C-alpha cells in the first residue's frame, strides 16, 4: 500500500473502505493514515462521524455545501456528520483523518 508513513504506522490494520489507509482505533473515534493516488475521485456521500483531517502530502479538493476548496499540506479541514461532500485528489496525496463518533 502506498504512503510515506513510518513502519509502525504501516503495521496497523488496513482500513476496509473506498481508499487505502491504515486504521488506528481509539475510544469513540478512528484515526486513518490515508493515501490517495493521483486522479482519485470520491463521489458525494455522507457519514455518521465528525471528520477532521490534515494533509501531509499533496492536496485535497473538497466540495461541501456548494463550495469547493483546495486543502494543501499542513492545512486542516472539517466535515460535520451527515453533511454531503465529495473529494478529489489530482496529485498523489497522504493525509491523517480523525473520525469522531457524534456526541451523545
PLY file of the C-alpha trace (Angstrom):
ply
format ascii 1.0
element vertex 104
property float x
property float y
property float z
element edge 103
property int vertex1
property int vertex2
end_header
0.00 0.00 0.00
1.41 3.45 -0.85
2.06 6.24 1.61
5.13 7.73 3.18
4.37 6.58 6.73
6.73 5.12 9.36
6.91 1.33 9.64
5.00 1.46 12.95
2.04 3.10 11.18
2.28 0.61 8.30
1.96 -2.21 10.86
-1.58 -1.02 11.78
-4.62 -2.85 10.36
-5.63 -1.85 6.84
-8.87 0.14 6.55
-11.58 -1.65 4.54
-13.13 1.19 2.54
-13.09 3.25 -0.66
-9.43 4.29 -0.27
-6.12 2.97 1.11
-5.48 3.69 4.79
-4.01 2.27 7.96
-6.51 2.37 10.83
-5.73 3.22 14.46
-8.77 2.52 16.63
-9.39 4.71 19.63
-12.29 5.07 22.04
-15.21 6.73 20.19
-13.02 7.55 17.18
-10.86 6.11 14.42
-7.63 7.54 13.07
-6.81 6.78 9.42
-3.45 7.29 7.73
-4.82 7.50 4.20
-3.17 7.55 0.77
-4.85 8.52 -2.49
-3.33 8.01 -5.95
-3.48 10.96 -8.36
-6.85 11.02 -10.12
-8.84 9.55 -7.21
-12.41 10.86 -7.02
-14.82 10.10 -4.18
-18.41 10.93 -5.16
-20.81 12.80 -2.91
-21.56 10.86 0.27
-22.24 11.30 3.98
-21.11 9.50 7.10
-22.22 9.44 10.71
-18.92 10.74 12.09
-17.47 14.24 12.51
-14.30 14.15 10.42
-11.18 16.26 10.78
-8.13 15.81 8.58
-4.71 17.24 7.86
-2.93 16.89 4.53
0.65 15.65 4.89
1.48 15.34 1.15
-0.33 16.56 -1.96
-3.73 18.25 -1.83
-7.44 17.59 -1.35
-10.15 19.25 -3.43
-13.16 19.19 -1.08
-16.70 20.12 -2.15
-19.26 20.68 0.61
-22.35 22.90 0.89
-21.93 24.00 -2.73
-18.40 25.36 -2.15
-15.15 23.82 -3.39
-11.86 24.43 -1.61
-8.30 23.22 -2.03
-6.70 21.88 1.17
-2.89 21.72 0.93
-0.03 20.36 3.05
-0.33 21.34 6.69
-3.91 22.56 6.38
-6.77 21.06 8.40
-10.34 20.55 7.24
-13.60 19.61 8.97
-16.60 17.70 7.61
-19.56 17.55 10.02
-21.54 14.32 10.39
-24.32 13.73 7.84
-23.24 16.60 5.54
-22.97 15.61 1.85
-19.48 16.15 0.45
-17.17 14.88 -2.26
-13.39 14.71 -2.61
-10.91 14.77 -5.47
-7.17 14.16 -5.46
-5.46 15.49 -8.60
-2.00 14.59 -7.25
-0.78 11.72 -5.05
-1.92 12.64 -1.55
-1.45 11.42 2.03
-3.49 12.61 4.98
-4.30 11.80 8.57
-8.05 11.63 9.22
-9.81 11.62 12.59
-13.34 10.17 12.52
-15.15 11.03 15.77
-18.47 9.48 16.78
-21.17 12.10 17.18
-21.61 13.39 20.71
-24.38 11.58 22.53
0 1
1 2
2 3
3 4
4 5
5 6
6 7
7 8
8 9
9 10
10 11
11 12
12 13
13 14
14 15
15 16
16 17
17 18
18 19
19 20
20 21
21 22
22 23
23 24
24 25
25 26
26 27
27 28
28 29
29 30
30 31
31 32
32 33
33 34
34 35
35 36
36 37
37 38
38 39
39 40
40 41
41 42
42 43
43 44
44 45
45 46
46 47
47 48
48 49
49 50
50 51
51 52
52 53
53 54
54 55
55 56
56 57
57 58
58 59
59 60
60 61
61 62
62 63
63 64
64 65
65 66
66 67
67 68
68 69
69 70
70 71
71 72
72 73
73 74
74 75
75 76
76 77
77 78
78 79
79 80
80 81
81 82
82 83
83 84
84 85
85 86
86 87
87 88
88 89
89 90
90 91
91 92
92 93
93 94
94 95
95 96
96 97
97 98
98 99
99 100
100 101
101 102
102 103
